[in-house]
Amino acid sequence: MLTHARIPGRVVPFALGVCIAPALAAQKARPDPRLAALDTYIEKTRVEWKVPAIAVAIVKDDSVVFAKGYGTLEIGGSRKTDENTLFAIGSASKAFTTAALGMLVDEGKLRWNDPAMKYLPSLQLPDPWVTRELTVRDLVTHRVGLDRGDALWELTDLSRDEVLRRQRFLGRVASFRAAFGYNNNMFLAAGQIIPAVTDTSWDDFVRTRILEPLGMRRTRTSTKPLASMDNVATPHAIVDDYQVIPVPWHNIDNIAPAGSINSSAIEMAQWMRLQLAGGTYGGKRLIASKTLTELHEPQTVIPREPWLSTLSPVNHQLMIPGSHFSLYGMGWFLQDYRGRKVVIHGGAIDGMRAMVGMVPEERLGVVALTNLNPTSADIAIVFRAFDEYFGGATRDWSHEILQSFKAQITRAVVVRAKAEAQRVAGTSPSLPLEKYVGSYADSAYGAADVKEEGHHLVMRYGTATGDLVHWHYDTFQVQWRRPTRDRSFVTFTIGADGNPASLRTTGIPELQRVKPAERTPSAPR
């Protein structure tokens, strides 16, 4: 059994019954019952959600008072998780981008309300007026009103610059600055301001100005180095009837400023110390207190209707457990909880979920990293930790959210059954399979290639490949070869000449059939 002395910046384990030097013994505190209760709760939550590995760290009053790993790096494996295990933090990376921009604001190299075009003259949006009025602040507050366009980076290996170039072709979903609309591509644009101003890549700037000063030596801004590193968690996904399987790492360097950082619980604790100490770390100021405060201040209102109501029950609770409102700052979600302001952001990529939550007035921060997606074990742990420190009644967040999660799975089964019931049996495609073969393209999303392999069709879009299984008429079910992608449908439209004219599939607008000579060189292969 281990207990811990609270020493600023680190956790020192003490084995009970072992002689301890007088100087350290004087610092040794009686075991904190809140942490003992939380320790038990985290393992209970891990088991309930079937998460192979979880790592948690807690910062209180500029000290790391808790840091521990649970489970194994891979399901069925023997390698134990600890506070140094690396996980992907996904969109919790966004706050690193806004902090980096804040440092440039401190140096007078840019201002939040500067036009984005001042630094990114090639960035164009569909509306010329919006392009002209777009500010640096707009890029990091999710209020541009543009289609998310996640397929541009998620399903391709397009460069960062090419992803941004294609923003001009995307559709609009809301008026400029009129509504909250989560957008990873705008955070990419924000990150690309850094090389425009400093001649230093986003990756190198974050490393030299944030990670190194905080002693985050194992943290990486890409998945590429992880193959040669030890103590790295394996991503896992849920398939079929809640079967947990390992999945490959997904490199997302092309959207890095929005979500590519990989870190550990103990190193993320240092990041929270910087945030909770008003921009200082180890007595050295890294970012102005005024600038950091502005990152934590409301910029965009997130209404319960329509945005929150469209989320799944799990994510709806994830956003507003016991809260009256939800807002977005710059790289952080903001909400109230039990009378306190919470500064929080989660992250999710293939096989990984993370949550960073802080209560500045309590000088309290909690990070929970997991190697399973989907799960809400991370949010359950963060809010249970808040409850332990706030005192009074505690809630079993894991149990409550898990019930919603299971209900969501049940509803998904019903939806699939309804789709099966609506399937028209005994139909055949309108044309022989070879007639559907070709390229189908869009100015923003590039081309999807349909080929015939054996006796079935295969669709390739960017880095994603799926086998097309006939469903009914000219609709096919796509069975993606990447296990983290849900099955979806492709429907071909037959033109007046009797040949396929276009195809529609989930997450991508209608793609028009093109001749090989009409393909653009930049279309993803």
C-alpha positions in Angstrom: 0.0 0.0 0.0 1.3 3.5 -0.9 0.5 6.9 0.5 1.8 10.2 -0.8 3.4 13.3 0.6 2.3 16.5 -1.1 5.3 18.2 -2.6 4.8 21.0 -5.2 5.2 19.7 -8.7 5.5 15.9 -7.9 4.1 13.0 -6.0 6.5 11.1 -3.7 5.4 7.6 -2.9 6.1 6.2 0.6 5.8 2.5 1.5 4.1 2.2 4.8 6.3 0.8 7.5 9.6 1.9 5.9 11.9 4.2 7.7 11.7 7.7 6.2 14.3 10.4 6.5 13.3 13.0 9.1 13.1 15.9 6.6 10.7 13.9 4.4 8.9 12.5 7.4 8.0 15.9 8.5 6.3 16.6 5.2 4.4 13.3 5.2 0.7 13.9 5.8 -1.9 11.5 7.0 -3.5 9.7 4.0 -6.2 11.8 2.5 -9.5 9.9 2.8 -10.8 11.7 -0.3 -8.0 10.3 -2.4 -8.5 6.8 -0.9 -12.1 6.9 -1.8 -11.3 8.2 -5.3 -8.7 5.5 -5.8 -11.3 2.8 -5.2 -13.8 4.6 -7.4 -11.5 4.9 -10.4 -10.8 1.2 -10.5 -14.6 0.5 -10.1 -15.2 2.9 -13.0 -12.5 1.3 -15.2 -14.1 -2.2 -14.7 -17.6 -1.0 -15.3 -16.7 0.7 -18.6 -14.3 -2.2 -19.6 -11.5 0.3 -20.1 -8.1 -1.5 -20.4 -6.1 1.4 -19.1 -6.8 4.6 -17.1 -4.4 7.1 -15.7 -5.4 10.0 -13.4 -3.6 12.9 -11.8 -5.0 15.6 -9.4 -3.4 19.0 -8.7 -4.4 20.9 -5.6 -2.8 24.2 -4.5 0.1 23.8 -7.0 0.9 20.3 -5.8 0.4 17.0 -7.6 -1.4 15.2 -4.8 -2.4 12.1 -6.8 -1.0 10.4 -9.9 -1.7 6.8 -10.7 -2.4 4.3 -13.5 -4.9 1.5 -13.5 -5.2 -1.6 -15.7 -2.9 -2.7 -18.5 -1.7 -1.0 -21.6 -3.6 -3.5 -23.8 -6.6 -5.7 -23.1 -5.4 -9.1 -21.9 -1.9 -7.9 -21.6 0.5 -7.8 -18.6 2.2 -4.4 -18.9 0.8 -2.2 -16.2 -0.4 1.3 -16.6 1.2 4.1 -14.5 1.2 7.9 -14.2 3.9 8.0 -17.0 1.9 6.0 -19.6 1.3 7.9 -22.8 -2.2 8.4 -24.1 -3.7 10.6 -26.8 -5.4 13.7 -25.4 -7.3 14.6 -28.6 -9.1 17.9 -28.5 -7.6 18.8 -25.1 -4.7 19.8 -27.4 -6.7 22.9 -28.4 -5.8 24.7 -25.2 -2.1 24.3 -26.0 -2.7 26.1 -29.3 -4.5 29.0 -27.7 -1.8 29.3 -25.0 0.8 29.4 -27.7 -1.1 32.2 -29.5 -1.5 33.9 -26.1 2.3 34.0 -25.8 2.5 35.8 -29.1 -0.1 38.2 -27.9 2.0 38.9 -24.9 5.0 39.6 -27.2 2.9 42.0 -29.3 3.3 39.9 -32.4 -0.5 39.5 -32.8 -3.8 40.5 -31.3 -6.9 38.4 -30.8 -9.0 40.8 -32.9 -6.6 41.0 -35.8 -8.0 39.8 -39.1 -6.9 36.2 -39.7 -6.1 37.2 -43.3 -3.3 39.4 -41.9 -1.4 36.2 -41.1 -3.0 33.7 -43.5 -3.6 35.6 -46.7 -4.4 32.4 -48.6 -7.2 31.4 -46.2 -10.6 31.9 -48.0 -14.0 30.9 -46.8 -17.1 30.6 -49.0 -18.3 34.1 -48.2 -15.8 36.9 -49.1 -17.3 39.2 -46.4 -16.7 36.5 -43.7 -13.2 36.0 -45.0 -12.5 39.7 -44.6 -14.1 40.0 -41.1 -12.7 36.7 -39.7 -10.4 37.3 -36.7 -7.9 35.3 -34.8 -10.4 35.2 -31.9 -13.1 33.7 -34.3 -10.8 30.9 -35.2 -10.6 29.6 -31.6 -14.2 30.2 -30.4 -16.3 27.9 -32.7 -18.5 30.5 -34.1 -17.6 30.8 -37.8 -20.7 28.9 -39.0 -18.9 26.7 -41.5 -19.5 23.0 -42.1 -17.1 21.0 -39.9 -15.6 19.2 -42.8 -13.9 16.7 -40.6 -13.6 14.1 -43.4 -11.0 16.4 -45.0 -8.4 15.5 -42.4 -9.9 12.5 -40.7 -10.1 10.3 -43.8 -7.2 11.7 -45.8 -3.5 12.4 -45.6 -3.9 15.9 -47.1 -1.4 18.5 -45.8 -2.4 21.1 -43.3 -2.2 23.8 -46.0 -4.3 21.7 -48.4 -7.0 21.2 -45.7 -7.2 24.9 -45.2 -7.2 25.6 -49.0 -10.4 23.6 -49.3 -12.3 25.5 -46.7 -13.4 27.9 -49.5 -15.5 25.1 -51.0 -17.4 24.0 -47.8 -21.0 24.8 -47.1 -22.3 27.0 -44.3 -24.4 25.7 -41.5 -25.1 29.0 -39.6 -24.5 32.7 -40.0 -21.1 34.1 -39.0 -20.9 34.5 -35.2 -24.5 33.6 -34.8 -24.2 30.2 -33.2 -21.8 27.7 -31.6 -20.5 25.3 -34.2 -17.5 23.1 -33.2 -14.9 23.3 -35.9 -11.5 21.5 -35.9 -10.4 23.1 -39.2 -10.5 26.6 -37.7 -8.2 25.5 -34.9 -5.9 24.2 -37.6 -5.9 27.7 -39.1 -5.2 29.2 -35.7 -2.2 26.9 -35.3 -0.9 27.8 -38.8 -0.7 31.4 -37.7 2.3 30.4 -35.5 4.7 29.6 -38.4 3.4 32.6 -40.3 4.5 34.9 -37.4 7.5 33.0 -36.1 8.9 30.8 -38.9 8.6 28.0 -36.4 6.1 25.1 -36.8 3.2 24.7 -34.4 4.9 21.5 -33.2 8.3 23.1 -32.5 6.7 26.1 -30.9 4.6 24.1 -28.5 7.6 21.9 -27.7 10.0 24.7 -26.9 7.7 27.2 -25.4 5.3 25.0 -23.4 6.4 21.3 -23.1 10.1 21.8 -22.3 9.6 24.6 -19.7 7.0 22.4 -18.0 9.2 19.4 -18.0 6.8 17.5 -20.2 9.7 15.4 -21.7 7.7 12.4 -22.9 4.8 14.4 -24.4 4.7 14.4 -28.2 2.7 16.4 -30.8 2.5 13.4 -33.2 1.9 9.7 -33.0 5.0 9.0 -35.2 7.6 8.8 -32.4 5.4 6.6 -30.2 6.4 3.4 -32.0 9.9 3.7 -30.6 8.8 4.7 -27.1 8.0 2.6 -24.1 5.0 2.7 -21.8 2.5 3.7 -24.5 -1.2 2.7 -24.1 -2.8 0.8 -27.0 -6.0 2.4 -28.4 -9.2 0.3 -28.1 -12.6 0.5 -29.7 -16.0 -1.0 -28.9 -17.5 -3.2 -31.6 -20.6 -5.3 -31.9 -22.1 -6.1 -28.4 -19.7 -4.1 -26.3 -16.7 -6.1 -27.4 -13.4 -4.2 -26.7 -10.7 -4.7 -29.3 -7.3 -3.0 -29.9 -7.1 -0.7 -32.9 -4.2 1.0 -34.7 -3.1 4.5 -33.8 -4.5 7.1 -36.1 -2.0 9.8 -37.1 -3.7 13.2 -37.4 -0.7 15.4 -38.0 -2.7 17.3 -40.7 -5.1 18.7 -38.0 -2.4 18.7 -35.2 -3.3 22.1 -33.6 -6.8 20.8 -33.0 -6.0 17.5 -31.4 -2.7 15.6 -32.0 -0.9 15.8 -28.6 0.0 12.6 -26.7 0.8 12.8 -23.0 0.8 11.2 -19.6 -1.2 11.9 -16.4 1.9 13.2 -14.5 2.9 15.5 -17.4 -0.6 16.8 -17.9 -0.6 17.6 -14.2 2.2 20.1 -14.9 0.1 21.7 -17.7 -2.8 22.1 -15.1 -0.3 23.6 -12.6 0.5 26.3 -15.2 -3.2 27.0 -15.8 -4.1 27.1 -12.1 -1.1 29.3 -11.1 -2.1 32.1 -13.5 0.6 31.4 -16.1 3.6 30.8 -13.9 5.5 27.5 -13.3 8.3 26.9 -10.9 8.5 30.6 -10.3 8.9 31.5 -14.0 6.2 33.2 -15.9 5.3 31.6 -19.3 2.2 33.5 -20.2 0.7 36.7 -18.8 -2.0 36.3 -16.1 -4.3 38.6 -18.0 -3.9 36.6 -21.2 -4.5 33.3 -19.4 -7.6 34.7 -17.8 -9.0 35.7 -21.2 -8.6 32.2 -22.4 -10.8 31.1 -19.5 -13.5 33.8 -20.2 -16.7 33.2 -22.1 -16.6 34.0 -25.8 -19.5 31.9 -27.3 -22.7 30.8 -25.7 -23.6 27.1 -26.2 -27.4 26.9 -26.0 -29.2 23.9 -24.8 -31.2 24.2 -28.0 -30.3 23.2 -30.5 -26.7 22.2 -30.0 -26.7 20.3 -26.7 -30.1 18.6 -27.4 -28.6 17.0 -30.5 -25.9 15.2 -28.6 -26.3 11.6 -27.4 -27.6 11.2 -23.8 -24.0 10.3 -22.7 -22.5 13.4 -24.2 -25.4 15.6 -23.1 -24.5 14.7 -19.5 -20.9 15.0 -20.3 -21.4 18.7 -21.1 -23.7 19.8 -18.3 -23.7 17.5 -15.3 -25.6 19.5 -12.7 -24.9 22.8 -14.6 -27.1 25.6 -15.6 -25.2 26.9 -18.6 -22.4 26.0 -21.0 -20.0 28.4 -22.7 -16.8 28.3 -24.8 -13.8 30.3 -24.0 -10.6 30.0 -26.2 -9.7 26.3 -26.2 -11.8 25.6 -23.1 -15.4 24.8 -22.4 -16.8 26.7 -19.4 -19.7 25.8 -17.1 -20.9 26.0 -13.5 -21.0 23.1 -11.2 -22.1 23.3 -7.6 -21.6 27.0 -7.5 -18.1 27.0 -9.0 -16.8 27.8 -12.4 -15.4 24.8 -14.2 -12.8 25.1 -17.0 -12.8 21.9 -18.9 -12.1 20.2 -22.2 -12.2 16.6 -23.4 -10.6 14.9 -26.3 -11.4 11.8 -28.4 -9.6 10.1 -31.4 -9.6 6.5 -32.6 -9.4 4.3 -29.4 -8.7 7.1 -26.9 -10.6 9.5 -24.7 -9.3 12.2 -22.3 -10.7 14.8 -20.0 -9.0 17.8 -18.3 -11.1 19.7 -15.8 -10.2 22.5 -13.5 -11.8 24.6 -10.8 -9.7 27.8 -10.6 -11.1 29.2 -7.4 -10.4 25.9 -5.6 -6.9 25.6 -7.3 -8.0 22.1 -8.2 -7.4 20.2 -11.5 -8.1 16.7 -12.6 -7.0 14.8 -15.7 -8.3 11.4 -16.7 -6.8 9.6 -19.6 -8.3 6.4 -21.1 -7.5 4.1 -24.0 -11.0 3.3 -25.1 -13.4 5.2 -27.3 -16.4 5.5 -26.9 -16.5 5.8 -23.1 -17.4 8.3 -20.5 -15.3 6.9 -17.7 -13.1 10.0 -18.0 -15.9 12.5 -17.3 -17.2 10.3 -14.5 -13.8 10.3 -12.7 -13.3 14.1 -13.1 -16.7 15.0 -11.6 -16.4 12.4 -8.9 -13.1 14.0 -7.9 -14.8 17.4 -7.9 -17.5 16.0 -5.6 -14.8 14.6 -3.2 -13.1 17.9 -2.9 -16.3 20.0 -2.7 -17.6 17.9 0.2 -21.2 16.9 0.9 -23.0 14.3 -1.2 -21.2 12.5 -3.9 -22.8 11.1 -7.0 -22.0 7.8 -8.8 -21.3 9.5 -12.1 -20.1 6.3 -13.6 -23.3 4.4 -12.9 -25.5 7.3 -14.0 -23.8 7.9 -17.3 -23.3 4.2 -18.0 -27.1 3.7 -17.8 -27.5 6.4 -20.4 -24.8 4.8 -22.5 -26.5 1.4 -22.4 -29.8 3.0 -23.3 -28.1 4.6 -26.3 -26.8 1.2 -27.4 -30.3 -0.2 -27.1 -31.6 2.7 -29.2 -28.9 2.1 -31.8 -30.0 -1.6 -32.0 -33.6 -0.4 -32.5 -32.5 2.0 -35.3 -30.6 -0.8 -37.0 -33.6 -3.1 -36.7 -35.8 -0.4 -38.2 -33.3 0.0 -41.1 -33.4 -3.7 -41.6 -37.2 -3.7 -41.6 -37.2 -0.9 -44.3 -34.8 -2.9 -46.5 -36.6 -4.0 -49.6 -35.8 -7.7 -50.1 -35.3 -9.3 -53.5 -34.0 -6.2 -55.3 -30.9 -5.9 -57.4 -28.7 -3.0 -58.5 -30.0 -1.2 -61.6 -26.8 -1.9 -63.4 -24.1 -4.5 -63.6 -21.5 -3.8 -60.9 -18.8 -2.7 -63.4 -21.0 0.2 -64.4 -20.7 1.8 -61.0 -16.9 1.8 -61.2 -15.4 5.2 -61.5 -14.4 8.4 -59.6 -16.9 10.6 -57.8 -15.6 14.0 -56.8 -16.4 17.3 -55.0 -14.3 20.5 -55.0 -13.9 20.4 -51.2 -13.7 16.7 -50.4 -11.9 15.4 -53.5 -12.6 12.1 -55.1 -13.9 8.7 -54.0 -12.9 5.9 -56.2 -15.2 2.9 -56.7 -13.6 -0.3 -58.1 -14.7 -3.9 -58.6 -12.8 -6.5 -56.7 -13.8 -10.1 -57.1 -17.6 -10.0 -57.1 -18.2 -6.9 -55.1 -17.5 -3.1 -55.2 -14.9 -1.4 -53.1 -14.8 2.3 -52.3 -11.6 4.2 -51.4 -11.8 7.7 -50.1 -8.5 9.2 -49.0 -7.0 6.8 -46.5 -10.3 4.9 -45.9 -11.4 1.8 -47.7 -14.7 0.1 -47.5 -16.4 -3.0 -49.0 -19.8 -2.3 -50.6 -22.4 -4.9 -49.8 -25.7 -4.5 -51.7 -28.5 -3.3 -49.5 -31.4 -2.6 -51.9 -31.9 -1.0 -55.3 -28.8 1.3 -55.8 -27.9 1.5 -52.1 -24.9 -0.4 -50.7 -23.8 -0.8 -47.1 -20.2 0.2 -46.5 -18.2 -2.1 -44.3 -15.2 0.0 -43.5 -11.9 -1.8 -43.1 -10.9 0.5 -40.2 -12.7 -0.9 -37.2 -13.3 2.5 -35.6 -15.6 3.6 -38.4 -19.3 2.8 -38.2 -21.0 1.0 -41.0 -22.6 3.5 -43.4 -24.5 3.5 -46.7 -23.7 4.6 -50.2 -26.5 5.5 -52.6 -25.8 5.9 -56.3 -28.0 8.2 -58.4 -28.6 7.1 -62.0 -28.6 9.8 -64.6 -30.7 10.3 -67.7 -28.1 8.4 -69.8 -28.6 5.3 -67.7 -25.2 5.5 -66.0 -24.4 6.5 -62.4 -24.3 10.2 -62.1 -23.4 10.7 -58.4 -23.1 9.0 -55.0 -24.1 10.1 -51.5 -22.5 8.7 -48.3 -22.4 9.7 -44.6 -20.3 12.7 -43.7 -19.5 13.7 -47.3 -21.7 15.8 -49.6 -23.0 14.4 -52.9 -20.1 13.5 -55.1 -20.5 13.8 -58.8 -19.1 11.2 -61.2 -16.1 12.5 -63.2 -14.0 11.2 -66.0 -10.4 10.4 -65.2 -9.2 13.5 -67.0 -11.4 15.7 -64.9 -9.8 14.7 -61.6 -7.8 17.4 -60.0 -4.2 16.6 -58.9 -5.0 17.6 -55.3 -7.8 15.1 -55.0 -7.1 12.6 -52.3 -6.1 9.1 -53.4 
